[in-house]
Amino acid sequence: MDLERIAADLEPELKGKIFLREPMKNHTAWRVGGAADVLIAVKTKRDVGLVIKYAMEHQLPYIVLGNGSNVLVLDKGIRGIVLKLAGGLREINIAGQRVIAEAGVRLPVLAQKVYQHGLSGLEYLAAIPGTLGGALIMNAGAHGGCIGQLVKKVTCFTSQGETINLEEDQLKFGYRQSSLAQEKLLVVEAELFLQPEEPNIIKARMDKYQEERMKKQPLNLPNAGSVFVNPPGYAAGYLIEKAGAKGLRKGGAQVSEKHANFIVNVDNASARDILELIACVKEKVYETFNIQLETEIKVLGEG
């Protein structure tokens, strides 16, 4: 793969920036991961379409990255192209109760923006360090709410580089899943419908969620958010703690002492350290409760 040729072909066409042999630990919340052949920090929806069509024409693999939360990039890195949306695709437009936002918007930024317009429904997102696109793909939620409940329309690129608009009745959202992920669509924009409320009430709710997050989650160490999906009727963190895995360590990775459903990078952890720790936690929980935990993180690249 001629990386310099890829950069030379695309650079004149894009508003975003191109990085060759870019360490992915600089772009992931866990601060781990080998180098990507090509990382493109896109700026516009047009950038996204151009990169997808170029990848198709030249038979190059590509993946999409938001803010790097909920992903684990393996130690040998990623072959092909990484499209990074966070930092670009940041436009937010509000008209009445309708909010149209691009997929690279960071969730805390979006929550603050709608709060300032007296709109409620995204308070819990103020405590989630991801992007709107990633939140839609995995139907992010907390405190009894999830983003899929608010969606009116989503604009996506297909793997063929075609733009499609999907209305709410064409979308399916479940616990930590969506039809967007199943159909491997690249979200670039979404329209949400929110409810008006007094800004001081919204702000109080946001502050409460932020305070709870600070008390319960290990924000002082690199982590990718919750690692395991909650099984029906249980909290994954409870099962992990009762199975004796809280504080367990492999290399530079550790099950958080603060919240057992978090794995933290305590000492220059590798992706292998994290994978081995995940496997160990799953084994202990299965031995104790006969419950098979499933991860909610996405593993990318080569080990």
Beta strands, then each sheet from edge to edge (+ up, - down):
strand 1: 17-23
strand 2: 35-41
strand 3: 62-65
strand 4: 71-73
strand 5: 78-84
strand 6: 92-95
strand 7: 98-102
strand 8: 119-120
strand 9: 141-142
strand 10: 145-146
strand 11: 151-157
strand 12: 163-167
strand 13: 173-174
strand 14: 177-178
strand 15: 186-193
strand 16: 195-196
strand 17: 249-250
strand 18: 253-255
strand 19: 263-265
strand 20: 298-300
sheet 1: 1+ 2- 5- 3-
sheet 2: 4+ 20+
sheet 3: 6+ 7- 15+ 11- 12+
sheet 4: 8+ 16-
sheet 5: 9+ 10-
sheet 6: 13+ 14-
sheet 7: 17+ 18- 19+
end
